[in-house]
Amino acid sequence: MAPFGLMTVGANLLSRTLGLFSTAVSVRCSCVTSALKHFSTTAGGPPKRPLTAYMRYVKEQQPIVGRQNPDIKAVDVVRKIALQWRTLTAEEKQPFEDASIAAREQYKVDVKVYKDQLTPAQSAAIAEEKRQKKAKRRAIRKKRELNSLGKPKRPRTAFNIFMAEHFEEAKGSTMPGKMKSLFDDWKSLSLSQKQIYTQLAEDDKVRYKNEMKAWEEHMTELGREDLVRRKESRRKKAATKRGKKKSRVKVLKAKAPAKKTSEGKKTVSAETKKTSSTKK
């Protein structure tokens, strides 16, 4: 085993090399980010959406109302401005409406100019980013909707149950540290100790299955078949198709012997006719 002094020297050298590596990486990243910023400024960047008439009024009145009411919060300032906007006449709102219309027309021109200067790869990247953002928003909205409709929670694994029970007493001050400590403790458990949590996980699966069945039946009653699991509906359709195929096969098997006997009779009658004609 190496002496303690050599170990400390090695550790110091390692930390220095890591520090130099991290500084080099940070410098490289800063160069890349500056290059990206330079590219975005030269390309013009995507134009900002124009403000509505109401937002223009808020932007104009916010510093004035803030100076008049220094003791109130920013939210209350916006509320006061909203009340003022409601009390304005159509003629008083007209300048803000005209400015908003002009800004929208200019925004259309700026968007066209911006799109014309993009390469096909940049256009594809922007379209993909928009698609991902929309998909993320749809997933968040769907999750909120399912939570409001009372969809049952998914079953927990044996390790999840163990982690929930021992999370507070786990070692480590950070989340990764606690997770590593819990994972090490889980690996050190014997099979008999793990069997307790495995059984709890199996019971949770049964709970989830029963609750999901009742919930999906309730959703079907409400006319929300779109929330029912597709696997279950596919299984039901596959089962009905199998039943239909089996019934068709049985019918064909029952009719097959009748065809054979009729053909056999025809051949026998033809042979008897041939033999009778030859004898004559």
ABEGO torsion letter per residue (X at the ends): XBBAAAAAAAAAAAAAAAAAAAAAAAAAAAAAAAAAAAAAAAAGEBBBBBBBAAAAAAAAAAAAAAAABAABBAAAAAAAAAAAAAABBAAAAAAAAAAAAAAAAAAAAAAAAAAAABBAAAAAAAAAAAAAAAAAAAAAAAAAAAAAAGBBBBBBBAAAAAAAAAAAABBEABAAAAAAAAAAAAAABBAAAAAAAAAAAAAAAAAAAAAAAAAAAAAAAAGBAAABBAAAAAAAAAAAAAAAAAAAAAAAAAAAAAAAAAAAAAAAAAAAAAAAAAAX
